Amino acid sequence: MTQIRILEGKKVVLTGAGGALAHTIGAALLEEGAKLVLVGRGDGAQQAREKLGAGTATSADLSTLEGAQELRKYIKGASSLVHTVGAFSMQKVQDATQENLETMMSANFYTLFYTVQACLPELERQGNGAIVGISAGQ
């Protein structure tokens, strides 16, 4: 019996590529036949490409709209955007500072907002696509 791979040949843009969450998701996407565009900060995407053994790697700072707009050239022809960028802070909420709050908002909210803002027009133009935001339990 032939295995049906639902993402065979479909391009998927995966953000947060340097993280453990993205690595697990990326491996599952590859198993389903997806062509990955790995997006990370610094050399995170390149390291992810080396670990996964496939994909196109690019670096972008998604905490700014300008950084997220770098993805426009990669979202063309993509069937989906999977966003895994995020961070957490270990202190109790009553001990958190304004700086802690800004760091968490930037990593967990602004990155998703700016990435969707930059990529949604192309996905709408194509008339298809999915945007998935995934976070860890922390």
N, C-alpha and C positions, 0 to 999 in steps of 0.2 A: 504494500500500500504506500502511495506517495504522500509524503508529509506536505501539508499546505502551510506555507509561511505567509502570514497575512501582510507583512510589510515588505515582501520581496521587491527589491529595487526602488523602494520609496525613500526619499530623502527626509531625514529627521534632524532638526537642529536641536542639540542637547547642550544646555548651559550648565555652568558649574562643573565643568568636565574634570577639574582637578580633585573633586571631592569623592568620598567613598560612596555616597548615595548615587551620584552620577555614574560611577564605575559599574555598579551593580545593574543600573538601568541600561547603560550602554551595552553591556554584555548581553542582556536580554533582548534588546533591540537588534543587535547584530545576529543573534540566534534566529530571529524572525525574518532576517533578510534585509534589514534596513541599511541604507547608506547614511553614515553619520557625519554631521558637521559638529565637531566638538569645540565648544566655546569656553574659555577659562581666562583667568587673570595670569599675567606673567607667562611662565612656561607650563602652567597647569594643563592646558589643552594638549600640548605636545607630549607631555608625560603620559596623559591619558591615552593618546593615540598609540604610543609605544606599548603600554600595558595591554590595551585591547587588540592591538595588531591590525587596526583598520581605522578609517575615518580621515576626514580633513580637519586639521587643527587650526584654530585662530584665537588670538588674544583680544579681549575687549573688557573695558570697565563698564559693567552694566549699571553701576550706581549713578550714572549720569545719562541724560538723553543722548548726548553726543556719542558716548561710548556705545549705547544700545543701537544707535543708527548705523554702526559698523556692520550690524547683522543684516541690513537690507540687501546687501549683495549676496548673502548666503541663503536668505529665506525664499528667493525666487525658485519656483519649482518644488519647494518643500511641501510635504504632506502634513507636517506637524512641527510644533515647537514644544519641547519638553524643558521646563524651567526648574532647576534644582538648586539655584544659588540661595545661600542662606547662612546664618550663623546663630549662635546662642551665647548667652552670658550666664555664668554660673552663680552670681550673687543673688541673694534674696531681693525681691522687688523693693522692699522697704530700704534696702541698702544701695539701690541703683542710682547712678548719677545721671545728669542730663546728657553727658557724653555717652554713657552706656545706652541710653534711649536712642540717641541719634545714630549710634553704630548699628543697633538692632533694626531701626527703621530703614536705614540705608541698605543693609544686607538683605532684609527679609521683605520689605515692602517696595522701596524705590526700585530695586532691581527688577522685580516682576512688573511693576507699573510701566517703567521706561521700555522694557523689552517688548511688552505687549503693544505699547503705543507705537514703537518703531516697526514691528512686524505685522500687526493686524491689517494695515492697508493692503499689503501684498497678498496675504491669505484671502482677504475679501475679494480682491481683484481676480484671483484665481478661481473663486467660487467654491473653494473647498478648504479643508485643513482643520486641524485641531490645535488648541493651546491647552497644555496640561501643566499645572503648577504642583510640584511635589515638595513636601517638607518632611523633616525628621521629627520625631516625637518630642525632642527637647523644646 
